[in-house]
Amino acid sequence: MPHIALARRFRPFAIVVVLCGGLFWGRIAPAQNSSPTPNPQGAKTNSAPASNAQPPSDNAEVSTQDSPATFKVRVNLVLVRVVVRDGKGNIVPNLRREDFQLFDNHKPQAISSFSADTPESQAAKSISAATSSGEVAVPTPEATEVAAQVKKMPQRFVAVMFDDVHLSMDDAMFVRTATTKLFSALAASDRVGIFSSSGQFVQQFTADREVLNKSLLKIQPHSPTGGALAHECPDVSYYQADLIQNGHDDQALAVAAEDAVQCAFQGNEVELPAARNVAEVVSSRVLSLGDQATEFAYRHMEDVMRQLAQMPGQRVMVFVSPGFIPTTLWSQTHDLIDRANHAGIVINTIDARGLYTSDVLGDIADRPTDSLKVRGYKGTYRVAAQFAQNQVMEQLAYGTGGTFFHNRNDVDEGLREAAAAAPLSYSLGFSPQNLKVDGSFHSIVVKMTNKQRYSIQARNGYYAPKSIRDPAEAAKQEIREAIFSQEELHDVPIELQTQFFKTDAVSARLSVLTRFDLKGIHFRKADGRNRDSLTIATAIFDENGNYVTGGEKLVEMKLLDTTYERLSRSGLTLKSSYEVKPGSYMVRLVVRDGEGAQMAARNGAVTIPN
């Protein structure tokens, strides 16, 4: 007698996306022994294993194959995460789509998608009701056990990323000590991973506090420039180099040239063009190396976000950094915000400098020969740079519904708050009309319809694409977002069951059964048949949220009227089976309907005893 767990939901859910059958980054293999389960009314099926599936014949009413199918894809959808606070700083709840106005380059936009996300709603999305089989949902001992296992499965994944590319040693030691206090506040369903922007260190997601604490000791500065900017002559900061090279600031160049006279020419008489040439060369080098460090940090942030997006639960990134200046790389900042919003990742940022005062004079021992005039200008640049470093941290947090913790010494408290469940936020989506593919920046402004005096936290804009997005690649991205989510969708009425059989002491066969209620599926009538195609994607995760196995298959239906009427009463069930080891697993099921442009997603859990 197999062990059975059933998760059932028949509720409507509106969605603007229908995906394309594809591979989950090439990691999900075809389902093993995946075949339709004949229904009680005897509907015709093709029960051949998925690996041997043949293209459906013209006479087959229900058949399966592992070929991808093309579906409609969301086009140019821009997501804006919004947090609204009243005059006392409290989050404003219960807002609706009509309470917001959204402007793209001062032009009003229609809000095509809207949702309100709270810690409670996010948790609810990740848990399916576990009931026994049958029309009446009566709890059984097996169902109660499954429900308990679901609640123990990982619900929130926190990626703590240390920006060791820009961290000083003092900052690194400060934040390491503060982070140890974070782990004591972890819930049983929390998983934390530790990453670095240099890519030098990775600790995968775990709930083991001892492992996490030991991992912190490996966080230390790793500049990709290798100290190439130390003792440069003249002493040009990245901020000043940006003014010279990108801002064409004559004053900043004159200050660097005067500095060059003192350090490169020892104060001797020198032609001004020669000194300016030295300053130009050095500022170009400083800017190039600084951009290289920022590119390095961005690239590894993308890697961490890509991995975090695969985790089946709430996703939070905590970015710990002293900040940096992106200058010409702002478009990459907005790309990260786009990636986070589409993957449901909230980014909270922590200023690793803590409570600091502006360093006007710097270290006077570095350049004793600098004139008071040069020191004065450098102090001005230093203060401006320290302010500019906050901007990218603020944008990453505010653009994703997160919080920017800065100018405070209680970094440990900031980290605890940053790793907690995200506060209530609203997701507004719009599709820009007649968007030019020119890479230009578009400003975004969000306002309240009834002019309340609320403070609104949202991203300040986005960059238009520089090229037309490949539909096939866009579709693959969409399916990745769906399968590695825990949100339940209800466009298509389905039920999820799991069964397992112990094959021996160390292995088992886990079967995932998908039951369709055909009355809620849109069919197209052609040639006397009721036609539709369904793509069924399954992913199985272990108790730490790591992907274990899964599969995808296409179901082609060409039902005669008599068969359609019969299946409308009885439903259609299909089964996919996988070889796993004993343990606790979360099952993610995603179904896409070709004709009706609809999607359904369910979560389930199963524990296979040793």
VEXDREN-2710 file (C-alpha; in Angstrom, 1 decimal):
% VEXDREN-2710
k/r/px/py/pz
1/MET/0.0/0.0/0.0
2/PRO/1.7/3.2/-1.1
3/HIS/1.9/6.3/1.2
4/ILE/-0.2/9.1/-0.3
5/ALA/-0.3/12.8/0.3
6/LEU/-2.7/15.1/-1.5
7/ALA/-2.6/18.9/-1.9
8/ARG/-5.8/20.3/-3.4
9/ARG/-6.7/23.9/-4.3
10/PHE/-9.4/25.0/-6.8
11/ARG/-9.3/28.8/-6.7
12/PRO/-9.1/31.3/-9.6
13/PHE/-5.9/33.3/-10.0
14/ALA/-5.1/35.9/-12.6
15/ILE/-1.7/35.9/-14.2
16/VAL/-0.2/37.7/-17.2
17/VAL/2.4/35.2/-18.1
18/VAL/2.3/31.9/-19.9
19/LEU/5.6/30.2/-20.3
20/CYS/7.6/28.2/-22.8
21/GLY/8.5/24.6/-22.4
22/GLY/12.2/24.4/-21.8
23/LEU/15.0/23.2/-19.6
24/PHE/15.6/24.3/-16.1
25/TRP/19.1/25.6/-16.8
26/GLY/19.7/22.2/-18.3
27/ARG/19.6/20.7/-14.8
28/ILE/16.3/18.9/-14.8
29/ALA/16.3/15.6/-16.6
30/PRO/13.2/14.0/-18.2
31/ALA/10.9/12.3/-15.8
32/GLN/11.7/8.7/-15.1
33/ASN/9.0/6.2/-16.1
34/SER/6.7/9.2/-16.5
35/SER/3.3/8.1/-17.9
36/PRO/-0.4/8.9/-17.8
37/THR/-2.4/7.0/-15.2
38/PRO/-5.6/5.6/-16.9
39/ASN/-8.7/7.1/-15.5
40/PRO/-11.7/5.0/-14.3
41/GLN/-13.6/5.7/-17.4
42/GLY/-11.0/4.1/-19.6
43/ALA/-9.7/7.2/-21.6
44/LYS/-7.1/6.3/-24.1
45/THR/-3.5/7.1/-23.1
46/ASN/0.0/6.5/-24.2
47/SER/1.7/4.8/-21.3
48/ALA/5.2/4.6/-22.9
49/PRO/8.0/5.9/-20.7
50/ALA/8.9/9.5/-21.3
51/SER/12.4/8.6/-22.6
52/ASN/10.8/6.5/-25.3
53/ALA/7.8/8.8/-26.1
54/GLN/6.8/9.0/-29.7
55/PRO/5.2/12.0/-31.4
56/PRO/1.4/11.7/-31.0
57/SER/-0.5/10.1/-33.8
58/ASP/-3.6/11.8/-35.4
59/ASN/-5.9/9.2/-33.7
60/ALA/-4.4/9.3/-30.2
61/GLU/-6.7/11.2/-27.9
62/VAL/-4.2/11.7/-25.1
63/SER/-0.5/11.3/-25.6
64/THR/2.7/12.5/-23.9
65/GLN/6.2/13.5/-25.2
66/ASP/9.2/15.4/-23.9
67/SER/9.3/18.0/-26.7
68/PRO/9.2/21.7/-25.7
69/ALA/6.1/23.8/-26.6
70/THR/6.0/27.5/-27.2
71/PHE/3.7/29.7/-25.2
72/LYS/3.0/33.4/-24.9
73/VAL/5.7/35.4/-23.0
74/ARG/5.5/38.5/-21.0
75/VAL/6.9/41.4/-23.0
76/ASN/8.8/44.4/-21.6
77/LEU/7.2/44.0/-18.2
78/VAL/8.8/46.4/-15.7
79/LEU/8.2/45.6/-12.0
80/VAL/8.2/48.3/-9.4
81/ARG/8.3/47.3/-5.7
82/VAL/6.7/49.9/-3.5
83/VAL/6.8/50.4/0.3
84/VAL/4.4/53.1/1.6
85/ARG/4.8/54.6/5.1
86/ASP/2.7/57.2/7.0
87/GLY/3.9/60.3/8.8
88/LYS/5.0/58.2/11.7
89/GLY/7.0/55.7/9.6
90/ASN/4.5/52.9/9.9
91/ILE/3.8/50.7/6.9
92/VAL/0.4/51.5/5.2
93/PRO/-1.6/48.3/4.6
94/ASN/-4.7/47.5/2.6
95/LEU/-3.8/49.6/-0.5
96/ARG/-5.3/48.6/-3.9
97/ARG/-4.2/49.0/-7.5
98/GLU/-6.4/52.1/-7.9
99/ASP/-4.6/53.8/-5.0
100/PHE/-1.4/54.2/-7.1
101/GLN/-0.4/56.2/-10.1
102/LEU/2.8/55.3/-12.0
103/PHE/4.7/57.5/-14.4
104/ASP/7.4/56.6/-16.9
105/ASN/9.3/59.7/-18.1
106/HIS/6.4/61.8/-16.8
107/LYS/3.9/59.8/-18.9
108/PRO/1.1/58.0/-16.9
109/GLN/1.2/54.2/-17.3
110/ALA/-1.5/51.6/-16.9
111/ILE/-0.7/49.2/-14.0
112/SER/-1.1/45.8/-15.6
113/SER/-0.3/43.7/-12.5
114/PHE/-0.6/44.3/-8.8
115/SER/0.0/42.3/-5.7
116/ALA/0.5/43.0/-2.0
117/ASP/3.2/40.9/-0.3
118/THR/3.3/40.4/3.4
119/PRO/5.3/37.9/5.6
120/GLU/2.1/36.1/6.2
121/SER/1.1/35.9/2.5
122/GLN/4.6/34.8/1.5
123/ALA/4.4/32.0/4.1
124/ALA/1.0/31.0/3.0
125/LYS/2.1/30.7/-0.6
126/SER/4.7/28.1/0.4
127/ILE/2.4/25.7/2.2
128/SER/-0.2/23.6/0.5
129/ALA/-3.1/22.0/2.4
130/ALA/-2.3/18.4/3.1
131/THR/-5.5/16.2/3.1
132/SER/-6.4/12.7/2.3
133/SER/-7.7/11.6/-1.1
134/GLY/-11.4/11.8/-1.9
135/GLU/-13.9/14.6/-2.5
136/VAL/-14.1/15.5/1.2
137/ALA/-10.9/17.0/2.8
138/VAL/-10.8/14.9/6.0
139/PRO/-7.4/15.0/7.9
140/THR/-5.8/11.6/8.3
141/PRO/-2.7/10.6/10.3
142/GLU/-0.7/10.6/7.0
143/ALA/-2.0/14.0/6.0
144/THR/-1.2/15.4/9.5
145/GLU/2.3/14.1/9.2
146/VAL/2.7/15.6/5.7
147/ALA/1.4/19.0/6.9
148/ALA/3.9/19.0/9.8
149/GLN/6.7/18.2/7.4
150/VAL/5.7/21.1/5.1
151/LYS/6.0/23.5/7.9
152/LYS/9.5/22.2/8.8
153/MET/10.7/22.6/5.3
154/PRO/12.8/25.7/4.5
155/GLN/10.5/28.7/4.2
156/ARG/13.0/31.6/4.0
157/PHE/16.5/31.7/2.3
158/VAL/18.9/34.5/3.3
159/ALA/22.0/35.1/1.3
160/VAL/24.4/37.3/3.3
161/MET/26.9/38.7/0.8
162/PHE/30.0/40.5/2.1
163/ASP/31.5/43.0/-0.4
164/ASP/35.1/42.0/0.3
165/VAL/36.1/43.8/-2.9
166/HIS/35.5/47.1/-1.2
167/LEU/35.7/46.2/2.5
168/SER/38.7/47.5/4.5
169/MET/40.2/45.1/7.1
170/ASP/38.7/47.2/10.0
171/ASP/35.2/47.1/8.3
172/ALA/35.6/43.3/7.8
173/MET/36.3/42.6/11.4
174/PHE/33.5/44.9/12.6
175/VAL/30.8/43.2/10.5
176/ARG/32.1/39.7/11.2
177/THR/31.5/40.2/14.9
178/ALA/28.1/41.7/14.3
179/THR/27.0/38.9/12.0
180/THR/27.6/36.2/14.7
181/LYS/24.6/37.6/16.6
182/LEU/22.4/37.1/13.5
183/PHE/22.6/33.3/13.6
184/SER/21.1/33.0/17.1
185/ALA/17.9/34.5/15.8
186/LEU/17.3/31.9/13.0
187/ALA/14.1/30.0/12.9
188/ALA/14.0/26.3/12.2
189/SER/12.8/26.9/8.7
190/ASP/15.5/29.5/7.9
191/ARG/18.5/28.7/5.7
192/VAL/21.5/31.1/5.5
193/GLY/24.3/31.1/2.9
194/ILE/27.4/33.3/3.1
195/PHE/29.0/34.7/0.0
196/SER/31.6/37.2/-1.0
197/SER/31.7/39.7/-3.9
198/SER/35.2/38.6/-4.8
199/GLY/34.0/35.0/-5.2
200/GLN/36.8/33.9/-2.9
201/PHE/34.4/32.2/-0.5
202/VAL/31.0/30.5/-0.6
203/GLN/29.1/28.8/2.2
204/GLN/26.0/27.1/0.8
205/PHE/22.7/27.5/2.5
206/THR/22.5/25.7/5.8
207/ALA/20.9/25.9/9.3
208/ASP/24.0/24.8/11.1
209/ARG/25.1/27.8/13.2
210/GLU/28.5/26.4/14.0
211/VAL/29.3/26.0/10.3
212/LEU/28.1/29.6/9.7
213/ASN/30.1/31.0/12.5
214/LYS/33.3/29.3/11.3
215/SER/32.6/30.6/7.8
216/LEU/32.7/34.2/8.9
217/LEU/36.4/33.9/9.8
218/LYS/37.2/33.6/6.1
219/ILE/35.7/37.0/5.2
220/GLN/38.5/39.4/4.6
221/PRO/39.4/42.1/2.0
222/HIS/40.1/40.7/-1.5
223/SER/40.7/43.6/-3.9
224/PRO/40.8/42.4/-7.6
225/THR/43.3/45.3/-8.2
226/GLY/45.8/43.7/-5.9
227/GLY/46.7/47.1/-4.3
228/ALA/47.6/48.6/-7.6
229/LEU/46.1/51.9/-6.5
230/ALA/48.3/52.3/-3.4
231/HIS/50.9/55.1/-3.4
232/GLU/49.9/56.3/-6.8
233/CYS/51.4/59.6/-7.9
234/PRO/49.5/61.9/-8.0
235/ASP/47.1/60.6/-5.3
236/VAL/43.8/60.6/-7.2
237/SER/40.7/59.0/-5.7
238/TYR/38.2/57.2/-7.8
239/TYR/35.7/60.0/-7.3
240/GLN/38.2/62.6/-8.5
241/ALA/39.2/60.3/-11.4
242/ASP/35.6/60.1/-12.5
243/LEU/35.3/63.9/-12.4
244/ILE/38.4/64.2/-14.6
245/GLN/37.6/61.4/-17.1
246/ASN/33.8/61.4/-17.3
247/GLY/32.9/64.8/-16.0
248/HIS/35.8/66.7/-17.8
249/ASP/36.2/68.8/-14.6
250/ASP/39.1/71.2/-15.2
251/GLN/39.3/72.0/-11.4
252/ALA/39.7/68.3/-10.5
253/LEU/42.4/68.0/-13.2
254/ALA/44.2/71.1/-12.0
255/VAL/44.3/69.7/-8.4
256/ALA/45.7/66.4/-9.7
257/ALA/48.3/68.3/-11.8
258/GLU/49.5/70.4/-8.9
259/ASP/49.7/67.2/-6.8
260/ALA/51.9/65.7/-9.6
261/VAL/54.3/68.6/-9.5
262/GLN/54.9/67.9/-5.8
263/CYS/55.2/64.1/-5.9
264/ALA/56.4/63.3/-9.5
265/PHE/58.7/66.3/-10.1
266/GLN/59.7/67.0/-6.4
267/GLY/58.5/70.6/-6.7
268/ASN/60.9/71.4/-9.5
269/GLU/59.9/73.7/-12.3
270/VAL/57.9/71.8/-14.8
271/GLU/55.7/72.7/-17.8
272/LEU/52.0/72.6/-16.9
273/PRO/51.1/70.4/-19.9
274/ALA/53.5/67.7/-18.6
275/ALA/52.0/67.7/-15.1
276/ARG/48.5/67.6/-16.6
277/ASN/49.5/64.7/-18.8
278/VAL/50.7/62.7/-15.8
279/ALA/47.5/63.5/-14.0
280/GLU/45.4/62.4/-17.0
281/VAL/47.3/59.1/-17.3
282/VAL/46.9/58.3/-13.6
283/SER/43.3/59.3/-13.3
284/SER/42.5/57.0/-16.3
285/ARG/44.3/54.2/-14.6
286/VAL/42.5/54.8/-11.3
287/LEU/39.1/54.9/-13.0
288/SER/39.7/51.7/-15.0
289/LEU/40.8/49.8/-11.9
290/GLY/37.9/51.1/-9.9
291/ASP/35.4/50.1/-12.6
292/GLN/37.1/46.7/-12.7
293/ALA/36.5/46.2/-9.0
294/THR/32.8/47.3/-9.3
295/GLU/32.3/45.0/-12.3
296/PHE/33.8/42.2/-10.2
297/ALA/31.4/42.8/-7.4
298/TYR/28.4/43.0/-9.8
299/ARG/29.3/39.8/-11.5
300/HIS/29.3/37.9/-8.3
301/MET/26.2/39.5/-7.0
302/GLU/24.5/38.2/-10.1
303/ASP/25.8/34.7/-9.4
304/VAL/24.4/34.8/-5.9
305/MET/21.1/36.2/-7.0
306/ARG/20.9/33.4/-9.7
307/GLN/21.4/30.8/-7.0
308/LEU/19.1/32.5/-4.6
309/ALA/16.4/32.6/-7.3
310/GLN/16.5/28.7/-7.4
311/MET/15.6/28.4/-3.7
312/PRO/12.0/27.3/-3.1
313/GLY/10.9/29.9/-0.6
314/GLN/11.1/33.5/0.5
315/ARG/14.3/35.0/-0.8
316/VAL/16.3/37.8/1.0
317/MET/19.7/39.1/0.1
318/VAL/21.7/41.0/2.8
319/PHE/24.4/43.0/1.1
320/VAL/27.1/44.2/3.5
321/SER/29.4/46.8/2.0
322/PRO/31.0/50.2/2.7
323/GLY/29.3/51.2/-0.6
324/PHE/30.9/52.1/-3.9
325/ILE/30.4/54.5/-6.8
326/PRO/29.1/52.9/-10.0
327/THR/29.6/56.1/-12.2
328/THR/29.1/54.8/-15.7
329/LEU/27.8/51.4/-14.4
330/TRP/24.4/52.5/-13.2
331/SER/22.7/50.5/-15.9
332/GLN/24.1/47.3/-14.2
333/THR/22.7/48.5/-10.9
334/HIS/19.2/48.7/-12.5
335/ASP/19.7/45.3/-14.1
336/LEU/20.3/43.8/-10.7
337/ILE/17.1/45.5/-9.4
338/ASP/15.1/44.0/-12.4
339/ARG/16.6/40.6/-11.8
340/ALA/15.7/40.7/-8.1
341/ASN/12.1/41.9/-8.7
342/HIS/11.4/39.2/-11.2
343/ALA/12.8/36.6/-8.9
344/GLY/11.0/37.8/-5.8
345/ILE/14.3/38.8/-4.1
346/VAL/14.3/41.5/-1.5
347/ILE/17.7/43.2/-1.1
348/ASN/18.5/44.7/2.3
349/THR/21.8/46.7/2.4
350/ILE/24.0/47.3/5.4
351/ASP/26.6/50.1/5.4
352/ALA/29.7/48.3/6.8
353/ARG/31.2/51.6/8.0
354/GLY/28.6/51.9/10.8
355/LEU/28.3/55.3/12.3
356/TYR/31.0/57.4/10.7
357/THR/32.1/61.0/10.3
358/SER/33.3/62.5/7.0
359/ASP/37.1/62.2/6.6
360/VAL/37.9/65.7/5.5
361/LEU/41.7/65.7/6.0
362/GLY/42.5/62.0/5.4
363/ASP/45.8/60.7/6.6
364/ILE/48.1/63.8/6.6
365/ALA/51.1/61.5/6.8
366/ASP/50.5/60.2/3.3
367/ARG/51.3/63.5/1.5
368/PRO/53.2/65.9/3.7
369/THR/54.2/67.9/0.6
370/ASP/50.6/68.6/-0.4
371/SER/49.7/72.3/-0.3
372/LEU/46.8/73.5/1.9
373/LYS/44.9/74.2/-1.3
374/VAL/45.3/70.7/-2.6
375/ARG/44.4/69.2/0.8
376/GLY/41.3/71.4/0.8
377/TYR/40.1/70.2/-2.5
378/LYS/40.9/66.6/-1.7
379/GLY/38.9/66.9/1.5
380/THR/35.9/68.2/-0.5
381/TYR/36.2/65.2/-2.9
382/ARG/36.5/62.8/0.0
383/VAL/33.3/64.0/1.6
384/ALA/31.4/64.0/-1.7
385/ALA/32.7/60.4/-2.4
386/GLN/31.5/59.2/1.0
387/PHE/28.1/60.5/0.3
388/ALA/28.0/59.1/-3.2
389/GLN/29.0/55.6/-1.9
390/ASN/25.5/55.4/-0.3
391/GLN/23.6/55.9/-3.5
392/VAL/24.0/52.5/-5.0
393/MET/23.2/50.9/-1.6
394/GLU/20.1/53.0/-1.3
395/GLN/18.9/52.1/-4.8
396/LEU/19.4/48.4/-4.4
397/ALA/17.3/48.4/-1.2
398/TYR/14.6/50.8/-2.2
399/GLY/14.3/49.4/-5.7
400/THR/13.4/45.9/-4.3
401/GLY/11.3/46.7/-1.3
402/GLY/14.2/46.4/1.1
403/THR/15.8/48.6/3.8
404/PHE/19.0/50.5/3.8
405/PHE/20.7/50.4/7.2
406/HIS/23.3/53.1/7.5
407/ASN/25.0/55.6/9.7
408/ARG/24.4/53.5/12.8
409/ASN/26.7/51.4/15.0
410/ASP/24.1/48.7/15.9
411/VAL/25.0/46.7/12.8
412/ASP/24.1/43.5/14.6
413/GLU/20.5/44.7/15.0
414/GLY/20.5/45.9/11.4
415/LEU/21.5/42.4/10.3
416/ARG/18.8/40.7/12.4
417/GLU/16.2/43.0/10.9
418/ALA/17.6/42.6/7.4
419/ALA/17.4/38.8/7.6
420/ALA/13.9/38.8/8.9
421/ALA/10.8/38.5/6.8
422/ALA/10.3/41.5/4.5
423/PRO/7.7/44.1/5.5
424/LEU/4.5/44.7/3.5
425/SER/5.2/45.9/0.0
426/TYR/3.2/46.3/-3.2
427/SER/4.4/45.1/-6.6
428/LEU/3.3/47.2/-9.5
429/GLY/3.9/46.0/-13.1
430/PHE/3.5/47.9/-16.3
431/SER/4.5/47.4/-20.0
432/PRO/5.9/50.5/-21.6
433/GLN/4.3/51.3/-24.9
434/ASN/6.4/52.0/-28.0
435/LEU/9.6/51.4/-25.9
436/LYS/12.7/52.3/-28.0
437/VAL/15.5/49.8/-28.0
438/ASP/18.2/52.4/-27.3
439/GLY/19.5/51.7/-23.8
440/SER/18.2/55.1/-22.5
441/PHE/17.3/55.8/-18.9
442/HIS/13.6/56.1/-18.0
443/SER/12.6/57.8/-14.8
444/ILE/9.9/56.2/-12.7
445/VAL/7.7/58.1/-10.3
446/VAL/5.0/56.5/-8.1
447/LYS/2.3/58.7/-6.5
448/MET/-0.8/58.1/-4.5
449/THR/-4.1/58.8/-6.3
450/ASN/-5.8/60.6/-3.4
451/LYS/-2.7/62.7/-2.6
452/GLN/-2.1/61.4/0.9
453/ARG/1.0/62.6/2.6
454/TYR/2.7/59.2/2.6
455/SER/6.3/58.6/1.9
456/ILE/6.9/56.2/-1.0
457/GLN/9.9/54.0/-1.4
458/ALA/10.4/52.7/-4.9
459/ARG/13.0/52.5/-7.6
460/ASN/13.8/55.7/-9.4
461/GLY/13.9/54.3/-13.0
462/TYR/15.1/51.6/-15.4
463/TYR/17.1/51.3/-18.6
464/ALA/15.5/50.4/-21.9
465/PRO/17.0/47.3/-23.5
466/LYS/19.7/47.8/-26.1
467/SER/18.5/44.9/-28.2
468/ILE/15.4/42.9/-28.7
469/ARG/15.1/40.0/-26.2
470/ASP/15.1/36.6/-27.7
471/PRO/11.6/35.0/-27.0
472/ALA/13.1/31.6/-26.5
473/GLU/15.5/32.8/-23.9
474/ALA/12.8/34.9/-22.2
475/ALA/10.6/31.8/-22.0
476/LYS/13.4/29.8/-20.3
477/GLN/13.8/32.6/-17.8
478/GLU/10.1/32.6/-17.0
479/ILE/10.0/28.9/-16.4
480/ARG/13.0/29.1/-14.1
481/GLU/11.2/31.8/-12.1
482/ALA/8.0/29.6/-11.8
483/ILE/9.6/26.3/-10.9
484/PHE/11.9/27.8/-8.2
485/SER/9.1/29.7/-6.5
486/GLN/6.7/28.6/-3.8
487/GLU/3.8/30.7/-4.9
488/GLU/0.7/28.7/-5.7
489/LEU/-1.2/29.6/-8.9
490/HIS/-4.7/28.5/-9.6
491/ASP/-5.5/29.2/-13.3
492/VAL/-5.8/25.5/-14.1
493/PRO/-7.7/23.3/-11.5
494/ILE/-5.3/20.5/-10.5
495/GLU/-4.6/18.2/-7.6
496/LEU/-1.2/17.1/-6.5
497/GLN/-0.5/13.7/-4.9
498/THR/2.7/12.0/-3.9
499/GLN/3.3/8.2/-3.4
500/PHE/6.4/6.3/-2.5
501/PHE/7.6/2.7/-2.4
502/LYS/10.7/1.6/-0.7
503/THR/12.7/-0.4/-3.2
504/ASP/15.4/-1.3/-0.7
505/ALA/17.0/0.1/2.5
506/VAL/18.7/3.0/0.8
507/SER/16.4/3.9/-2.1
508/ALA/12.8/4.6/-2.9
509/ARG/10.6/5.4/-5.9
510/LEU/8.7/8.7/-5.4
511/SER/5.7/9.2/-7.7
512/VAL/4.1/12.5/-8.4
513/LEU/0.5/12.3/-9.6
514/THR/-1.2/15.3/-11.3
515/ARG/-5.0/15.2/-11.5
516/PHE/-6.7/17.6/-13.9
517/ASP/-10.3/18.9/-13.8
518/LEU/-10.9/19.3/-17.5
519/LYS/-13.9/21.6/-16.9
520/GLY/-11.5/24.4/-16.0
521/ILE/-9.2/24.0/-19.0
522/HIS/-9.8/25.9/-22.2
523/PHE/-10.0/23.6/-25.3
524/ARG/-9.9/24.6/-28.9
525/LYS/-12.4/22.8/-31.2
526/ALA/-10.8/21.7/-34.5
527/ASP/-11.5/18.8/-36.9
528/GLY/-14.2/17.4/-34.5
529/ARG/-11.7/17.2/-31.6
530/ASN/-11.2/19.1/-28.4
531/ARG/-7.6/20.2/-28.5
532/ASP/-5.1/21.5/-25.9
533/SER/-1.6/20.9/-24.8
534/LEU/-0.4/20.9/-21.2
535/THR/3.2/21.1/-20.1
536/ILE/3.9/19.5/-16.7
537/ALA/7.1/20.5/-14.9
538/THR/8.2/18.8/-11.6
539/ALA/11.0/19.7/-9.3
540/ILE/12.0/17.9/-6.0
541/PHE/14.0/19.7/-3.3
542/ASP/15.7/18.3/-0.2
543/GLU/15.2/19.7/3.3
544/ASN/17.8/22.4/2.7
545/GLY/16.1/23.6/-0.5
546/ASN/18.7/22.0/-2.8
547/TYR/17.4/20.7/-6.1
548/VAL/17.4/16.9/-6.2
549/THR/15.6/15.8/-9.4
550/GLY/12.7/16.6/-11.6
551/GLY/11.3/16.4/-15.1
552/GLU/9.1/18.1/-17.7
553/LYS/6.7/16.6/-20.2
554/LEU/4.1/17.7/-22.8
555/VAL/0.6/16.2/-22.8
556/GLU/-1.2/16.5/-26.2
557/MET/-5.0/16.1/-26.0
558/LYS/-7.2/15.6/-29.1
559/LEU/-10.4/14.5/-27.4
560/LEU/-13.6/13.3/-29.1
561/ASP/-16.7/14.8/-27.6
562/THR/-17.7/11.6/-25.9
563/THR/-14.3/11.3/-24.3
564/TYR/-14.3/15.0/-23.3
565/GLU/-17.6/14.6/-21.5
566/ARG/-16.4/11.5/-19.7
567/LEU/-13.2/13.1/-18.6
568/SER/-15.0/16.2/-17.5
569/ARG/-16.7/14.1/-14.9
570/SER/-13.9/11.9/-13.9
571/GLY/-10.8/14.0/-14.5
572/LEU/-7.4/12.9/-15.9
573/THR/-4.5/11.7/-13.8
574/LEU/-0.8/11.5/-15.0
575/LYS/2.1/10.1/-13.0
576/SER/5.8/10.8/-13.0
577/SER/8.2/8.7/-10.9
578/TYR/11.7/9.5/-9.6
579/GLU/14.4/7.5/-7.8
580/VAL/15.3/9.1/-4.4
581/LYS/16.9/8.3/-1.1
582/PRO/15.0/8.2/2.2
583/GLY/14.5/11.7/3.6
584/SER/12.3/14.8/3.6
585/TYR/11.4/16.4/0.3
586/MET/9.4/19.3/-1.0
587/VAL/7.7/18.7/-4.4
588/ARG/7.0/21.6/-6.7
589/LEU/4.6/21.1/-9.6
590/VAL/4.0/23.6/-12.4
591/VAL/1.4/23.1/-15.2
592/ARG/1.0/25.4/-18.2
593/ASP/-2.0/25.3/-20.5
594/GLY/-1.3/26.1/-24.2
595/GLU/-4.7/27.1/-25.5
596/GLY/-6.0/29.0/-22.5
597/ALA/-2.7/30.8/-21.7
598/GLN/-3.0/29.7/-18.1
599/MET/-0.8/28.4/-15.3
600/ALA/-1.1/26.4/-12.1
601/ALA/1.5/25.6/-9.4
602/ARG/1.3/23.5/-6.3
603/ASN/3.6/22.6/-3.5
604/GLY/3.7/19.3/-1.5
605/ALA/5.9/17.6/0.9
606/VAL/6.8/14.0/1.7
607/THR/9.0/12.2/4.2
608/ILE/10.4/8.8/3.2
609/PRO/11.6/7.0/6.4
610/ASN/14.8/5.1/6.6
END
